[in-house]
């Protein structure tokens, strides 16, 4: 199998330029470790900062080099969870959806690399001020929370920005990348690698309910939408500008566009949502995947996914592109 060598693989001592998106409640220790063993960078999804869950998942990752990602605005309410993770010596910490600057020094002092996920150029500027080692340019195609920019235009704009302002900072592309075509395209757009979410969500090691996995196999990219209704139902105060991309289902049909009514009925609907989530119901709770659903046709081991993405990208770049192949 051809290998694809980039600045990201060299600086992080990886075999492949692929990082696991730290998807809350899905990217646990087993999945992060599997991606790491396959040659990529595994990142556990710290979500909203449950200390006990984080310890369990870090234990599950074993001795594999991995990192952890946090929802920054949520972690800021309980910074002790960052200290808890840093004590375990992660390779990297990824911060998303909030100002990374208050936490950058602690991350560096612990010997971890700082990865900042960004949805616009203001986020990129803040991340550079924090001294980020890696910028993730996330397009709106991504599953879960994000903003409005599309991957195809946002990634090269960030690449140009970094080339002018901070040429040693690495760039990963995210949003809609699920096969070798996506990796090859990201490299041609100026990225040093990719952050993969939805494709690795649909793997054997992910902490995803069985019927949710069934749902992605019967979905395509048109089966998703951006909405705020899961955050309302969970009583989560997400900052303005961020919405969630989830599967269209009975829950979104009932409440998307009727957000005020949902708020008025939260005493009932919040409990109904939670019960549906715990039961693995794919219709009455959010199912968290992105537009890449349309090119996912099987639930597979994470290693098989990583290896196929790189093999496909290597073949494409060898015949059509100019990446460094080894």
Residue, then its C-alpha position, 0 to 999 in steps of 0.5 A: x500500500x502506498x503511503x502519503x507523507x506530509x508535515x502532519x505525519x512527520x511532526x506527529x510521527x504517524x504513518x497516515x495523515x488522518x486524525x479521528x474527530x473527537x466525537x462526543x459519546x462516539x469516539x471513545x478509547x477503543x476507537x481512538x486506540x484503533x485509529x492510532x494502531x492503524x497509523x493515524x492520530x486517535x482523539x477521544x471525544x471529551x464531550x461535555x466533560x464527564x470525569x468518570x467517563x473520561x477516565x474509563x475511555x483513557x483506560x480503554x485506550x491502553x498504552x496507545x498514543x492518543x489525544x483528547x478533544x474538548x468542547x471548549x465553552x463547556x470545559x471552561x465551566x469545569x477546567x479540572x477535567x482538562x487537568x485530569x486529562x493532562x495528567x495522563x500525558x495525551x499526545x494532543x488536546x483539541x479545543x473546539x467551539x470557544x476561545x482556546x487562549x486561556x488553556x494553551x499554556x497548561x496544554x503546552x506545559x504538559x507536553x501536549x500539542x494544541x489542536x484548534x478546530x475553527x469554523x471561520x477566520x476569526x477562530x483561526x486568528x484566535x487559535x494562532x494567538x494561542x500558539x496552536x500547533x494544528x488548525x482544523x478547518x471544519x466545513x459545514x458538511x461535518x456531522x455534529x456541531x459546526x457553522x456555515x463555511x463549506x470545506x471546499x472554499x474554507x480549507x484553501x483560504x485557511x491554507x493561504x492565511x497560514x502561509x502568510x501569518x504562520x507557515x509552520x502551523x499545520x492544517x487539517x481539513x474536516x467536513x465531508x471527508x470519508x474516502x480517499x478522494x476526500x483525503x487527496x482533495x484536502x491535500x491538493x487544497x493545501x491541508x497537511x491531513x484530514x480530521x475524519x468524523x462520520x466515516x469513523x463514527x460508522x465503525x465497529x469500535x465507535x460507541x454508537x447505538x446499533x440502530x443508529x448505525x443501521x440508520x446511517x446505512x439507509x441514509x444519504x447526504x440529503x438525509x441530514x440537516x443543520x438545526x438547534x433542536x437537540x441542544x434545546x431538548x438537552x437544555x444545552x446553551x450552545x453559543x450563537x453561530x453553531x448548529x448541529x448537523x444530524x439525521x432527519x427523523x421523526x424528532x427533527x420533523x416534529x420540532x425543527x422550525x418549532x423551536x419556541x414550542x419545544x422550549x415551552x414543552x421541555x418538562x416533557x420533551x427533555x425526558x422523552x429525548x433522554x429516554x429515546x437516546x438511552x434506548x438507542x431509538x433512531x427516530x426520537x433522538x438526534x443521530x449524529x452524522x454528516x453529509x458523508x453518509x451518502x458514501x458510507x455503505x458498511x460498518x467496518x473496523x476502523x483500521x480497514x477504513x483508515x487503510x482504504x482511505x490512504x490507499x485510495x488517496x495514494x493511488x489518486x495522488x500518484x496518477x493525478x497529483x503532486x503529494x510526496x509518496x513513499 
